[in-house]
Amino acid sequence: MKILVAGLDDTTIAFMREHGIGVEKQDIEGVEDLESWIKDGLYDAAVIDLEKSGLGIYIARGFRTKKIATPIIGISHGSDDRGWGDQRAMFLENGGDDLLRGPVNPRELTASLRVALRRFQGALLDFVEYEYGGAKLKVNLTRRAVYINDVGVHLTGKELSMMLLFASSPGRVLSKEMILENLYTEGVDDEPEMKIIDVFVCKLRKKLTDEHPDALKFIETVWGRGYRLPPQAELSRRAA
């Protein structure tokens, strides 16, 4: 799951990343700027603080008329002109997927995102399961747990966050820059050098292969681009 956010605080972003959501924070300069980011399907959803971004309650209307279906979650701190119920209704009537009252509860926002994506994609990826040779990988995104052949794999916080990030976007190549950004929150963690990502991947692979050697195939290096969890169909072809 890769989410564009605008106007969110670092604490909320850190919570989302800890729960396996790939977050990219952007400074949005207007509706056309936002459209340029989401129209090509680069992001699975957008979370926008309506007041901080200056985009307002009608933000989604133009996108829907242009058949841009990317889910949009709005955050508002209320309006002097109308009640909360009316404000939320107007946001939904004009194409928004949910409007939450700010300052937003990170857990509520994460749950709202998953519901919006369930409607948009037709299924909610609470579980991700892969098989290769004699190894079966299962990642529970809700409980934040990783299993090889039904045996729990003990991971550090950073290793777990990395595995959840891979599992939330299966098949998508994640650059080292994006992984680093999601593992370390600006202003909270001291961001290390990029090479730490290679170290984490090495440690993560070792812990998976300690349970079964075939688990090495679950994290793939895409040279010059980054890492990914390969599509299951691709793994099945390799195993055949």
N, C-alpha and C positions, 0 to 999 in steps of 0.2 A: 504494500500500500504506500503510494507516494503522494503526499499532500502538499499543496501550496498554501502558505499562511501569510496573512498581512495584518499587522497590528497586534499580534499575540505577544504576551509577556514570556520571558525566558523560562519561568517556572512551569507554565503550561506546556511549552514546547518540550522541556525536559521530560515531563510526565508522559507525553505522547511517544517520545522516542524510546523511553524505557519500556513501553508496551508494544514495541515492534512496529511503530508507524514511522515511515520515512518522511521527515518534515523538511521542507525547504522554505525559508523565510525570504520574502521578496518585498521591496518597496514599490508599491503600485501607485502610478501617477495618474490613473484615470481608468475609465471603463475600457477604452480601447487597449490600454496597456495590459489590463487583466485578460482581455480576450486573446491577445497575442500569446499569453502564457498557456492558456487552457484549451485553445481551439483544436490543437493537433493531438490531443489525448496524452500529452506528456505527463499530466497529473491525473490521479484517480478522483480527486475532489479538491475543493478550495474552501478554506476557512477564513472569513473576512470580518474584521472588526469594522462595522459600518461607519462609526464616528471617527475613529483614528485614521481610517483610510480615506474618509471623505466621500465614499462611493454611494452611500445612502440606501434606502429601503427598496428602491426599484432596480437594484444592481443586476438581478437575474433576468429581467424581462426581455432585454435585447438579445441575450444569449439564446433564450428559448425560441424566439422568432427566427433565429438563424440556425436552429436545429443543433445547437451546442448543448449536449445533455449532461455535461460534467456536473455532478452534485455540488451545490453551494450551501454551506452552513454559514449563517450570519450571526454575529454577536453584537448586541446593542445594549447601551446603558440606560435606555429609556428615552421617552420624548415628552416634552412639556405640552405638546399639541394634541396628543392622543394617548389613550390608555394602553397598557401592555397588550391586552388581548387584541385590540384593533391593530396595533402595530405588527404583531406577529401574524395576524390574518392577512394583512396587506403584503407582507413579505412572501408568505406562502402562495397567495393568489397571483403574485407576479413572477412565479417560477422558482422561488427559493425552496430549499429542501427542509430547512429547520432554522428557527431563530432562537438563540439562547440569550438569557439576560447576563450582562457583564457586571462585575468581573466574573468570568465563566469558571465553573467547577471543572477541572481537567477531566475527572472521571465521567461527568455528564457529557462533555464534548466528545470524548473517545467513544462512548456508547452511541451518541447521535451519529457520528461518522460511520460506525459499523452498520447501523440501521439504514442509513442513506445508501451505502454501498450494497447492502443486501437487496434493496429495491432496484438499484441501478444495474447490478450484475446478475441478479437472480439467485445468488447464493452468498452466504457469509462464510468466509474462510476462517472458522475457529480452529479447524484442524488442517494440517498439511501432512500428507503421507506420501512417502517415496519408497521404492524398492529397487535394489540393484544386487544381483547375485544372491548371496545369503544374508544381506543386510536390509533391514526395514527401518526407515527413519519416520518418526512421528513427532510433529511439533504442535503443541497445544498453545495457540496464541493467547487464549483467554487466561489459562492457568500459568502461562509462562514456563512451560516445561518441555524438555527434549528427551526423546527416548530412542534407543537403538534396540530392536528386537524386544520391545516392551520393558527394557531395563532403563531406568532413569539415568541420564548423563549429568554428572555434577559439573556445572560451569560457573565461572566467576561472573560478576555482574556485567562486565564488558563483553565477555564471550557470549553470554546469553543474549544481550542486546543485539549483538552482531548476528546470531543465529535467527532471532526473531525478525530482524530486518531482511535477511535473505528469504525467510519463509513467507513474509508478508508480500513479497514481490517475486514469486517463482518465475524463473525464465528470464528475468530482467537483469541486465548487467549493471552492477553498482560500482561506480568509480571509487577509488580510494578516497577522493575528496569528499564524496557524499557520505561514505561510511564514517570517516573521521568526524564530519560535521554532526552526524547523528549520535556518535558515541561520546562526544565532548561538547558540553553546553557552554557557550560564550559567557564569560563572567562568573561561571560556577566552577569549571574545571580549567586547569592549565593545559592548553592544547599541546600535545607532543608533536614530534616530527612525523611525516607521512609514513615512514618505514615501520611505525608501530603497528599499522594495519597488517602488514605481512607477518609480523610476529604473532598477532592475535589469530590470524587465519591458520598459521602453523600449529599453534596450541589447540585450536578448536578441532582441526583435523585429527590431531593425535588423540584427543579425548574420544572422538567418534570412533576412530579405528581401534582404540583399546577394547571397544566392545565387539567390533567385527572388522576385519581388514577391508572388506568390500565397501565399508562406509566412506572410504577415501574419495569415492566418486561423487559424493553428495555436494561437495563444494568445488566448483570448477574455476580455474584461472583462465580468464580471457585476456591473452597477452596484449599489453598496451592499453587496455580499457578498464580492467578491474576484476571482480569476482561475481559469481552468480550460483544460484541453485538451479541446475539445468531442468528443462521440462521433463516430466516423467516419460513421455513418449520417446524422447531422445535417449534417455537412460535405458529404456527397454530395448531400443534398436542396438545399442552398444553391447548389451548383455546377450543378445540373440546370437 
